Structure formats: structure tokens, C-alpha cells
Amino acid sequence: MQFDSFSDFLHMGGYAFYIWLAYGVTFVALVGIVTQSILEHRSLIKNITKEQARQARIKKSQAKSKKTEIAESE
């Protein structure tokens, strides 16, 4: 469909409300999806970092307790 003027383009042949509402809802949904994905990614990275730090503390504690057991057994 070809429009004679920018005003005709904005009015969309009398269906402007429905068309622009559809574009608006789609845009809001896409922004919401992108925002949710970014926030979820940050949360996932934070949780992975915490879990790695926890595993390192556990490993360090286990190594320390093994050294203590060896020293006590001698």
C-alpha cells in the first residue's frame, strides 16, 4: 500500500489505532523479553560465581582437615 503523505501513513487508512497499538504492544513485549533476559543472565552469572567461591572454600577446608589428620596421626 502506497501513501500519498506522511499524514496518510500515520492514519493507516482508518485503522491507525489498531495498527499502532499492535506495534506498541509488540515493542513493549520485545523490550520486556530483552530486559528479562539480561537480568536473568546477570543473576545466573552471580549465582555461578557464588557457587564457585563456595566450592573453593569447601575444597580448601577439606585440604586443611586432611593436613590436620595427617599431622595428628604422626
LINNORTA-V873441 format. One record per run of one state. SS is the DSSP state (~ for helix, > for strand, _ for the rest). FROM is the first residue (numbers start at 0). LEN is the number of residues. Records with the same first field share a line. If there is no record, write none. Layout:
BEGIN
SS = FROM-LEN / FROM-LEN
END
This chain:
BEGIN
_ = 0-5 / 14-1 / 73-1
~ = 5-9 / 15-58
END
